[in-house]
Amino acid sequence: MTSEGTMADVRRILAFPPPSPPDEHDGDAREFIALNPDIWGYFVRFTLQVIEAGLRHYSARAIFHRIRWYTAIETKSGDGFKINNNHSPSFARWFHVLYPEHGDFFETRVRGSEK
């Protein structure tokens, strides 16, 4: 699934400055995406499908569930990879940065570290 476009996205994400103040989930999500760059490609692909279907807002966590379905059922991935729901806010924020034309597609909350 990984294409050069998604690998370029992943390299950009990994180069983003960490949030200030630091957020433990962001660091874990960066580590995850570095080890599983295909997941970013699925996240973008499935998010764009939802946008193309005409929805103006959607849940990043629902996209994660779709990725789980796709990798476990449709592609019959037997590698047993796990994607932590705690990564969904980081993925949503990264999507907004890399696809600014859809900058309000996911609702994001103030991070716990920002309170």
FENMOPE-V976450 format. One line per field, one symbol per residue. ss: DSSP state (a for helix, b for strand, c for the rest). psi: psi as a letter, one per 30 degrees, with the letter a starting at -180 (. if undefined). burial: b if it has 16 or more other ideal C-beta (glycine too) atoms within 10 Angstrom, else e. A space follows every 10 residues. Layout:
# FENMOPE-V976450
ss=???
psi=???
burial=???
This chain:
# FENMOPE-V976450
ss=cccaaaaaaa aaaaaccccc cccaaaaaaa aaaaacaaaa aaaaaaaaaa aacccccbca aaaaaaaaaa aaaacccccc ccccaaaaaa aaaaaaaaca aacccbcccc caaac
psi=ekleeeeeee eeeffkkllk lljeeeeeee eeeefifeee eeeeeeeeee effgkfllke eeeeeeeeee eeeefhkgfg lkkkfffeee eeeeeeefif fhfgekkklk keff.
burial=eeeeebeebb eebeeeeeee eebebbeebb ebbeebbbbb bbbbebbeeb beeeeeebeb eebbebbeee beeeeeeeee eebeeebbbb bbbbbbeeee eeeebbeeee beeee
